[in-house]
Amino acid sequence: MRKHKSFAEFWPFYLREHARPRTRAFHYAGTSLVIFLAVVAFLTGNLWLLLAMPVAGYGFAWASHAAIEHNRPATFTYPRWSLLADFKMWALWLSGRIEAELAAAGVRPDGQVDRPLGE
């Protein structure tokens, strides 16, 4: 596998690793739960909820890679960029701009990848 030297280079790879809509849906659910837990922990002062955040986020994400995408999560090779990319993907989804990013990375709406990245 090719080593990515920047987040900009990593981003299209990340989107291709999340090509299937159901995989992204699991990620969106996990990231939304992480945000919810953080807000509730802050509002209630129950800091124990912070311990559930990684379980919620990674649990949904890793399950989707195993059951749907059938690939190895990018977290294992690029932990920081993967976390940043997950929140970027979530924000783009919330703002309705994820489809344009996916298309630019060669990911079709049906989850198929159009062109190789030279990986």
C-alpha positions as CSV (number, residue, x, y, z in Angstrom):
1,M,0.0,0.0,0.0
2,R,1.2,3.5,-0.9
3,K,2.2,5.8,2.0
4,H,0.3,9.1,2.0
5,K,2.4,12.1,2.8
6,S,-0.3,14.7,3.5
7,F,-3.9,14.8,4.6
8,A,-4.9,16.2,1.1
9,E,-3.4,13.1,-0.5
10,F,-5.0,10.8,2.1
11,W,-8.5,12.3,1.8
12,P,-9.4,10.7,-1.6
13,F,-8.1,7.3,-0.4
14,Y,-10.2,7.7,2.7
15,L,-13.4,8.3,0.7
16,R,-12.6,5.3,-1.5
17,E,-12.3,3.2,1.6
18,H,-15.8,4.4,2.5
19,A,-17.3,3.9,-0.9
20,R,-20.5,2.1,0.1
21,P,-23.3,4.3,1.4
22,R,-24.1,1.9,4.3
23,T,-20.5,2.1,5.5
24,R,-20.7,5.9,5.6
25,A,-24.1,5.6,7.3
26,F,-22.5,3.6,10.1
27,H,-19.7,6.2,10.4
28,Y,-22.3,9.0,10.5
29,A,-24.2,7.2,13.3
30,G,-21.0,6.6,15.3
31,T,-19.7,10.1,14.9
32,S,-23.1,11.6,15.8
33,L,-23.2,9.4,18.9
34,V,-19.7,10.7,19.8
35,I,-20.8,14.3,19.5
36,F,-23.9,13.5,21.5
37,L,-21.9,11.9,24.3
38,A,-19.5,14.8,24.4
39,V,-22.4,17.3,24.7
40,V,-24.2,15.3,27.4
41,A,-20.9,14.8,29.3
42,F,-20.3,18.6,29.2
43,L,-23.9,19.5,30.2
44,T,-24.2,17.0,33.0
45,G,-20.7,16.9,34.2
46,N,-20.7,13.2,33.9
47,L,-17.2,12.7,32.6
48,W,-17.6,8.9,32.6
49,L,-19.5,9.4,29.3
50,L,-16.2,10.5,27.7
51,L,-14.9,6.9,28.1
52,A,-17.8,5.7,25.9
53,M,-16.9,8.1,23.0
54,P,-14.1,5.9,21.4
55,V,-16.2,2.8,21.9
56,A,-19.2,4.4,20.1
57,G,-17.2,6.0,17.3
58,Y,-14.8,3.1,16.5
59,G,-17.4,0.5,17.3
60,F,-19.7,1.6,14.5
61,A,-16.8,2.4,12.1
62,W,-15.0,-0.9,12.6
63,A,-18.2,-2.9,12.4
64,S,-19.0,-1.3,9.0
65,H,-15.6,-2.1,7.6
66,A,-15.9,-5.7,8.7
67,A,-19.5,-6.4,7.7
68,I,-20.0,-4.0,4.7
69,E,-16.9,-2.7,3.1
70,H,-14.7,-5.8,3.8
71,N,-11.5,-3.7,4.2
72,R,-9.1,-2.8,6.9
73,P,-10.0,0.5,8.7
74,A,-7.7,3.3,7.8
75,T,-7.4,4.0,11.6
76,F,-4.8,1.3,11.9
77,T,-2.4,2.9,9.5
78,Y,-3.3,6.6,9.7
79,P,-4.9,7.1,13.2
80,R,-4.9,11.0,13.2
81,W,-5.8,11.6,9.6
82,S,-8.5,8.9,9.8
83,L,-10.1,10.6,12.8
84,L,-9.9,14.0,11.1
85,A,-11.3,12.6,7.9
86,D,-14.2,11.0,9.8
87,F,-15.2,14.3,11.2
88,K,-14.7,16.0,7.8
89,M,-16.9,13.3,6.1
90,W,-19.6,13.8,8.8
91,A,-19.5,17.6,8.4
92,L,-19.8,17.3,4.6
93,W,-22.7,14.9,5.0
94,L,-24.5,17.2,7.4
95,S,-24.0,20.2,5.0
96,G,-25.1,18.1,1.9
97,R,-21.7,18.4,0.2
98,I,-20.4,14.8,0.6
99,E,-21.6,13.7,-2.8
100,A,-19.4,16.2,-4.7
101,E,-16.4,15.0,-2.6
102,L,-17.1,11.4,-3.4
103,A,-17.5,12.1,-7.1
104,A,-14.1,14.0,-7.1
105,A,-12.5,10.9,-5.5
106,G,-14.1,8.6,-8.2
107,V,-16.8,7.1,-6.0
108,R,-20.1,6.6,-7.7
109,P,-23.5,6.9,-5.8
110,D,-23.8,3.1,-5.9
111,G,-20.6,2.7,-4.0
112,Q,-18.4,1.6,-6.9
113,V,-15.1,3.2,-7.5
114,D,-14.5,4.5,-11.1
115,R,-10.8,4.9,-11.4
116,P,-7.7,3.7,-9.6
117,L,-5.7,6.1,-7.5
118,G,-2.4,4.3,-8.2
119,E,-2.4,2.6,-4.8
